[in-house]
Amino acid sequence: MKKFLAVLLILTATIFTGCGGEKEASAPKKTDGVFFVGIDDEFAPMTFRDEKGTIVGFDIDLAKEAAKRMGVTFNFRPIDWNGKESAITSGSVDMIWSACDIIDEYKEYMIFSKPYMDNRQIVLLRVDDESKINSESDFAGKIVGTQSGSNSETYIKESEDLKKTFKDFKTYRSVKDAFIALNGGEIDLLVVDEIAALYELKKSADTFKIVDVTVGPVTKFGIGFRKNDTELRDRVQKVFDSMVEDGTVKKIYEKWFHAT
């Protein structure tokens, strides 16, 4: 838990010094002052739906405040997370603001804002699983799962020697589906963003437990834009910086992380 808090607290240090709804469809008709924001609507507490089906979350609150200061409208558009490239390059969405890791793979088709939060991948087990997981080497012989299109999927696929030790490797459309698979015994362990794991644990402490093992490199979240759309990126960055300076980002952060 202490390590998780350190990961979140980097938010203050980093940005102060610098940075089931409808899924992806055809590109929407553009309207002046209206931008479409691609999100994963099953990734609590960053971008998800509450009990009433309303899209909420830390990133949602940040984006809404940014839109207000820009004098524009942000329409949140749920996408298949494994289809981020198609969504942004086709014009289906104008940006992706949904706990998006700034990694080389995504830089091939997106430009990013300054980073605003650190992120790491950890391990989730069923609460009754007595497996000793102290490092990635302990994944040997296990059925390992993660979200399709996630940073952890990229890392594992690129780590061929590690992947070869698994009994099997399975990916799921959403983190929510991966949690269901783990609970049902379809996989032995889940590699998942720490933020999502801890939020799920608040509801499912009698079902899952966290193993404090970092899988792959620690990354950073950023807002992604089309490669040539530096104008929109710079507009968003300017208002985001103002939100940092006047303490708004800190207040939103405390709402979602400190007060729970």
N, C-alpha and C positions, 0 to 999 in steps of 0.2 A: 504493500500500500504506500509506503513512503516513497518508493521509486516512482510510482504512478504520479504522485503529487509533484515530484520534481519534473516529470515530463510535462505536466500541464502548466506549471509555474514558468516554464520557458516562454510561455505566451507573453508575459510582461517584459521579460528581458529582450526577446527577439523583436517584437513589434515596436517597442519604444526606441530601439536603436535603428530600425530601418523600415520590413515586411511581415394498398394496391390501387394506385391510380393508373391512368393511361400511360403506357410506356412509349418509347420512342416511335414517332411516326414521321410523315413527310414534313418538310420544312414549313413552319407557319408563315402566313402572310405578314410581312413586316409593316409595322405602324410606327410613325415617328414617336420617339419617347417611350417605346415599349421594347423591352429586352426579355428574352427567354433564358432562364437559368436552369441548366441541367442539374438534377439531383438524384441521389439514391434515396428513395422515400422509405427505406427500411433500415436506415443506419442511425439508430439512436445512440447518443443524444444529439447528434450533429444535424441530421435531416431525416425526419420520420413523421409518421401520422399518429396523432393522439387518439384517445378512445372515441372521439367524435369524427375521426377521419380527416381532421384538419392538419395540414403540413406545418410542423413546428420544429424547433431545435436551435442549437447555438448558432450554426451557420445561417439558418433562416433569419434569426433576429439581426445578425450582422448585416446580411444582405438587404433586409427591409429598411434598416436605418440608412444604409448607403444609398439606396434608391430614393429615399425621402430627401436626402441632402442634395442629390443630383437633380431632383425635380423630374424623375422619370418613373416608370412602372416596371417592376421586375415580376414576370410571371414564372412561377416555379413549374418546371416540366420534368416529371419523373422519367428516367431513362434506364435502359438495361446497362448496368455498370460495365459489363463486358463489351458494350457498344459505344464507349465514350468517343472513340476516334470518329466513327461514323456520325455521331450526333453533332460534334463540334465542326467537323469539316464540311458536312452537308448543309449547315446552316439551320439545322433543326433547333439548336440552342446557340446562344451568343457567348455563353460562358459556362463553366462548370464550377459551382461553389458548393462543395459537398465532401469535405474531408478528403480532398484530392492530393495524393502524394506528389511532390515535385521530384520525379525520377527521370532518368535519361529516356526510358521508353516513351513516356508521355511528352517529353520535350520534342520528340520527332514530329508531332502534329499540334502542339500547343505552346504558347508562351505563358508565363506565370507572373502573378503579383509577387511582391516580397513574401517570404514565408511568415506565417502568423502562429504556428504551433508545432511543437515536436510530436512525432508519432513513432511508436514501436510496435512490433508484432510479438505477442506472447502466446502461451499455450493454455487452453481450457480443457479440463477433463470432467467426466462425470464425478459427482461427489463421492461415490463409493469405489472409485478406481484407485487402487493402491500402487499403481505404477510409479517407479522412481524416475522422474524426468529431471535431470540436472543440466542437460545440454542437448543440442541437436542430435548427437550420436545416440541418444536414448530413444529416438524415433524408430530405430531399427526394428523391423518386424511388425510395425503398427500400421493401421489404416489411418492415414492422415487426411484431414479435410481443410478446405479454406474457401473463401469466396472467389468466384470466377471474376477475372478482371482486376483482382486486387494486387497490391504490392507483394503480398506473401506468395501469391500464385507465381508471379514473375520471378521472385527470388528462388523458389523451389524448382521451377522448371529450368532455371539457369544453373542450378546446383545439381548437376547430373549424378555426381558421386553420392550425394546425400539422398536424392530421390530413389536411387537404385536400392537403398537399404530398406525402403518402405515395403510393407506387404502390399499396399495399394495407395493410390493418391486420388482423391475425389474433390471436385469443385462444385460449388452451388451458386445459383443465380443471385442469392442475397445472403447476408449474414443471418437473417432470420431463418432462412431455410437450413443454413449450416447448423444453427443451434438445435433445430428440430432433429436433424440427422444425428448429431452427437447424443442428444437425449434418447433417441431411439436405438442407439447402438450400431448405427450404420457405419460410423467411424469411431476410432479409438480416441483420437485427440483432434482438437481444432486449433489451427493457427489463425489468430484473429487480432485486429487492432485492440490494444489495451483499453482504449476509451470505450469501445463497444462492449468488451468483455465485462468491465466493471459496472457499466450501466445495466447490463443483463443480470449481473449477480445481485443487484438490489432486489430484483423480482424473483430470482431463482437460486437463492443461496442454498436451498436444500436439494438442488439439482446439479449444479456445477461448482467447480472450484478452479481457481487460477493457479497456475504454476509460473513462478516468477523467473522465466527463462526468456531472454531476448532472442528472437529468431531473425536472422539477417540484420542489415544495418538499420540504425535509427534514421528516420526520414523526417521531412517537414511538410506540413500542409500549406497549400497555396491555392489561389483562384486561377483557373485555367481559361485561356482565351484562344481564338483562332490565331494562327501564326502571324498573319499580317495585320491583326487588329490592335496595334499599339495604342491607337487613340482611345479606344474603350478601356483598355487595361489601365492607361495612365489616368483617365477620368475616375475610374473606380479607386485606384490607388490613392489619388489625391484626397478623396473624401474619407477613405479608410484611415489615412494618416491623421486627418482632423479628428476622427473618432477616437483614435489612440490618445492624441494630445489633450482632449477635453475629458478623458476618463470614461467615455461611453463604452468602449470595448471592455474595459475592466468591469464595469457594472454588469454587462451582459455575461461576461465570463463568470462572475460571482453568482449570478442567477442560476446558471446551469451546472456549476461545479462546486462552489463553496457552500451553497445554501441547501445542498441535498445530503 
